[in-house]
Amino acid sequence: MTAFEVALRDLAHQFRQTRGRSASQPILSSADDSIDRLLAWSVQHQMALDVRGPEGKDPAFGVTPSNKIATVWRIYPRQPEGGKVTLLSKAEHLLTSAERESVVGVLEALEPSRTIEPGQRLEIGLARLGGEQAWARFASLLPLALRVAQRHGDSARSA
């Protein structure tokens, strides 16, 4: 196991211990499956990523490209969903209009009762990503988030 994987697993364990248990067991189970899938995707791409740990008392964590400019994904403890995952946390503005439209389309399809307005975070409850089809749709956004974060890092370094 690499240091990257150990760090991610340790942070995931801390996250699970501090998020509370007010959500139902099926929701927590689905959220845990989503966390495990995020970790697996990240381990597959670890050569391009660094772990970004909690800031302050919030046990949120995620991954950034090795240039550390923008977060690819970050999970936050939220009740009663068992947590939320945000793409390009605090860096949504890096997406082109077409890219944002594509991301919003997938997230709204996964959570039809929600409309993501301009300027809102690109996030979804972890429990919503349970099941192979939902995960596959969400996972299709991760390479885009990585490319956007890397692109921003490249342009920031050349400026």
C-alpha positions as CSV (number, residue, x, y, z in Angstrom):
1,M,0.0,0.0,0.0
2,T,1.4,3.4,-1.0
3,A,1.7,6.4,1.4
4,F,-1.0,8.1,-0.7
5,E,-3.4,5.2,-0.2
6,V,-2.7,5.0,3.5
7,A,-3.3,8.7,3.9
8,L,-6.6,8.5,2.1
9,R,-7.8,5.5,4.1
10,D,-6.8,7.1,7.4
11,L,-8.8,10.3,6.5
12,A,-11.8,8.2,5.3
13,H,-11.7,6.4,8.7
14,Q,-11.6,9.7,10.6
15,F,-14.4,11.0,8.4
16,R,-16.6,8.0,9.1
17,Q,-16.0,8.2,12.9
18,T,-16.9,11.9,13.1
19,R,-19.9,12.3,10.8
20,G,-22.4,11.1,13.3
21,R,-25.0,8.4,13.0
22,S,-28.3,10.2,12.6
23,A,-28.7,8.9,9.0
24,S,-30.3,5.5,8.5
25,Q,-28.1,2.5,8.1
26,P,-28.9,2.0,4.4
27,I,-27.9,5.6,3.7
28,L,-24.7,5.3,5.7
29,S,-23.9,2.0,3.9
30,S,-24.5,3.6,0.5
31,A,-22.4,6.6,1.5
32,D,-19.6,4.3,2.6
33,D,-19.7,2.5,-0.7
34,S,-19.3,5.8,-2.5
35,I,-16.4,6.8,-0.3
36,D,-14.7,3.5,-1.1
37,R,-15.2,4.1,-4.8
38,L,-13.8,7.6,-4.6
39,L,-10.8,6.2,-2.9
40,A,-10.3,3.5,-5.5
41,W,-10.6,6.1,-8.4
42,S,-8.0,8.3,-6.6
43,V,-5.6,5.4,-6.0
44,Q,-5.8,4.6,-9.7
45,H,-4.8,8.2,-10.5
46,Q,-2.4,8.8,-7.6
47,M,0.5,9.7,-9.8
48,A,-1.3,12.9,-10.6
49,L,-2.8,13.6,-7.2
50,D,-2.0,14.6,-3.7
51,V,-4.2,14.1,-0.6
52,R,-5.8,17.2,0.9
53,G,-6.6,16.7,4.5
54,P,-9.1,18.5,6.8
55,E,-8.9,22.2,7.3
56,G,-9.8,23.2,10.9
57,K,-12.2,21.0,12.8
58,D,-14.2,19.9,9.8
59,P,-13.1,16.3,8.9
60,A,-13.6,17.0,5.1
61,F,-10.9,15.7,2.9
62,G,-10.2,15.2,-0.8
63,V,-7.6,15.1,-3.5
64,T,-5.9,17.8,-5.5
65,P,-3.7,17.6,-8.6
66,S,0.0,17.5,-7.7
67,N,0.1,21.3,-8.4
68,K,-2.3,21.9,-5.4
69,I,-4.2,24.6,-7.2
70,A,-7.8,23.2,-7.2
71,T,-9.5,20.4,-5.4
72,V,-10.7,17.6,-7.7
73,W,-13.1,16.2,-5.2
74,R,-13.8,16.8,-1.5
75,I,-16.2,15.1,0.8
76,Y,-18.0,16.8,3.7
77,P,-19.9,15.3,6.6
78,R,-23.6,16.2,6.2
79,Q,-26.7,15.0,8.0
80,P,-28.8,13.1,7.1
81,E,-27.1,12.1,3.8
82,G,-24.0,10.6,5.5
83,G,-21.9,13.1,3.6
84,K,-21.6,15.1,0.4
85,V,-19.0,15.1,-2.4
86,T,-18.2,18.4,-4.1
87,L,-16.3,18.6,-7.4
88,L,-13.8,21.4,-7.8
89,S,-14.6,22.7,-4.3
90,K,-14.1,26.5,-4.3
91,A,-12.9,26.2,-7.9
92,E,-16.1,25.7,-9.8
93,H,-15.4,28.9,-11.7
94,L,-12.6,27.1,-13.5
95,L,-15.1,25.2,-15.7
96,T,-16.1,26.6,-19.1
97,S,-19.8,27.1,-19.6
98,A,-20.1,23.9,-21.6
99,E,-18.2,21.9,-18.9
100,R,-20.3,23.3,-16.1
101,E,-23.5,22.6,-18.1
102,S,-22.4,19.0,-18.5
103,V,-21.5,18.5,-14.8
104,V,-24.8,20.1,-13.7
105,G,-26.7,17.9,-16.1
106,V,-25.3,14.7,-14.6
107,L,-25.7,15.9,-11.0
108,E,-29.3,17.0,-11.5
109,A,-30.1,13.7,-13.3
110,L,-28.7,11.8,-10.2
111,E,-30.8,14.1,-7.9
112,P,-33.9,15.1,-9.9
113,S,-35.5,17.0,-7.1
114,R,-32.6,19.5,-7.0
115,T,-31.8,22.4,-9.4
116,I,-28.2,23.6,-9.3
117,E,-28.2,27.4,-9.8
118,P,-25.3,29.4,-11.2
119,G,-22.7,29.9,-8.5
120,Q,-23.9,27.0,-6.4
121,R,-21.5,24.2,-5.4
122,L,-21.3,21.2,-7.6
123,E,-22.2,18.6,-5.0
124,I,-24.3,15.6,-4.3
125,G,-25.1,13.4,-1.4
126,L,-22.8,10.4,-1.2
127,A,-25.8,8.1,-0.7
128,R,-27.2,9.2,-4.1
129,L,-24.1,7.5,-5.8
130,G,-25.0,4.0,-4.6
131,G,-25.6,1.5,-7.3
132,E,-23.5,0.9,-10.4
133,Q,-25.4,3.2,-12.8
134,A,-25.3,6.2,-10.5
135,W,-21.7,5.7,-9.7
136,A,-20.8,5.3,-13.4
137,R,-22.5,8.5,-14.2
138,F,-20.8,10.4,-11.4
139,A,-17.4,8.8,-12.1
140,S,-17.6,10.0,-15.7
141,L,-17.2,13.5,-14.2
142,L,-14.0,12.8,-12.3
143,P,-11.6,12.9,-15.2
144,L,-13.1,16.2,-16.3
145,A,-12.6,17.6,-12.8
146,L,-9.0,16.4,-12.8
147,R,-8.3,17.9,-16.3
148,V,-9.8,21.2,-15.3
149,A,-7.8,21.4,-12.0
150,Q,-4.6,20.5,-13.9
151,R,-5.4,23.0,-16.7
152,H,-5.8,25.7,-14.1
153,G,-2.5,24.8,-12.5
154,D,-0.7,24.9,-15.8
155,S,-2.1,28.3,-16.7
156,A,-1.4,29.7,-13.2
157,R,2.3,28.6,-13.4
158,S,2.7,30.1,-16.9
159,A,1.2,33.4,-15.9
